[in-house]
């Protein structure tokens, strides 16, 4: 029996088109499931948008749920060339007179050497402070032993820097061609008299020039002190103080003073005041995050009359629940909050008809700046009652946690997509088997009709010869 490599060649019938039509019918259930998957993937993407918006709102709420978030102050100085200041947590409003009589300095010791210098011995490098009660006049805070045997001037510099004691070494050259043009400069990394340098054990680097009960110290002839260590000396409202550095964090609670220059007889006034801008910025960030979530939820459930299309989560119960939970957490009163502030509306934040929040900046700034009132507990809570920010943060966390509405809804969509994958795979296997069967049947049909056509043509030829 003759056979044909392409359907329809033997029979002259359009069997390929017929087979394609039959298979399109067989594949229709797969197309339906794939369309369902496409819808589920749109829902999954939509839940991702909701998760991101809820997370952003949680972050913005967290920035307002502690009293420290409202302890924002500015620090100003009447002469920033002398003193600058910054306020942190713990600061309170006030004004302070600051005088600077001496700035902190880090000690520098330099030793002069000729070209080609090589060292022998182990250098004992110490940091500490002069102490008349110590036998050798020096109270060591930390030290290190550095083997300099066979090292050049550059090698000694590198070894000191690698020791990590808190000093740095550099080399300078005075440019002369004879004598001792090179200076090995050893500098304490921290200022103050408590971070002075002492060196011993290597010829040309000995420096123990401190007085004490044991008598004055010594130093090699080529070693000098180029900068003496000294503490910062200053006063705040007439109270004399001394610190090792020029950045002072513990003179005024919550305030850092940066000493830059000595005063010239006139004290500098440092003023600490409330910073309404910082608090307002945090509140506006919170409002924006709330409105962003509200818009996402609205857009994902809205119906577009022009395009006649509905949002990916139109009618979804989870969206309605999220909207309700967030709105409740936002608009409910905070019982016991001081200053008459029990609702966001009291400080100029009102709920609009579309579910968004609107800010009356004038009213908000007045509430923040009022020295007689404190808006913090409206957001943080009081006497066991959660504030607005605390409620929203907890609500967001519950939605995003394992088993929470957003997470469980997302997991459910993923499971549905996976289940459809299994059904589509099984249907594709079935369709493949059906196509193979049809193709075999059509091939047999094509071959049979083709053979019959050949026989018919032969008989017609023979009958023609009998005429």
Number of C-alpha atoms within 10 A of each C-alpha: 6 10 15 14 9 11 23 20 16 22 20 12 14 11 19 14 12 11 15 12 12 14 16 13 11 18 17 11 15 20 13 12 17 16 12 15 21 13 15 18 17 16 22 21 14 21 24 15 16 22 19 15 22 28 19 20 25 24 16 23 28 19 21 25 24 18 16 14 17 25 19 20 24 20 22 17 21 14 14 16 14 19 24 19 20 19 26 17 15 13 21 19 12 11 15 17 17 24 26 24 15 18 21 23 22 23 23 21 23 23 22 20 19 14 13 8 13 16 19 15 15 16 22 17 22 24 21 17 20 22 17 16 13 14 13 19 21 25 18 18 12 12 18 14 15 18 17 21 15 13 17 16 22 14 15 22 19 15 16 23 16 13 15 11 16 17 23 18 20 17 15 12 13 9 9 9 10 8 10 17 15 21 20 21 20 23 22 21 15 18 23 23 22 21 28 28 29 23 21 20 18 19 14 18 25 21 25 20 21 19 19 17 13 13 13 12 14 13 19 16 12 16 19 17 17 14 13 15 22 22 21 23 20 21 17 18 12 12 11 13 13 18 21 21 21 23 17 17 18 11 15 15 13 16 23 19 21 18 26 17 17 18 19 11 9 10 20 22 19 24 19 22 17 22 17 20 15 15 23 16 11 17 21 17 18 22 20 19 21 25 19 18 25 22 16 18 23 19 17 21 18 15 15 11 8 6 7 7 11 15 18 21 22 18 13 13 10 15 21 14 12 21 15 12 16 19 17 15 19 22 16 14 19 22 17 16 23 15 14 13 22 23 21 22 18 16 22 18 20 17 15 9 7 10 15 17 19 16 18 12 14 10 14 22 16 13 20 21 16 12 9 8 13 17 23 24 26 30 30 25 23 16 9 8 17 22 28 26 28 24 24 27 25 16 19 26 15 15 20 19 12 12 12 15 18 23 17 16 17 18 15 13 18 17 12 14 21 13 13 17 15 11 15 20 13 13 17 16 12 14 18 15 12 15 17 12 12 15 16 13 12 18 22 15 17 24 22 17 17 22 17 14 15 15 12 12 11 12 11 11 11 11 9 9 7 6 5
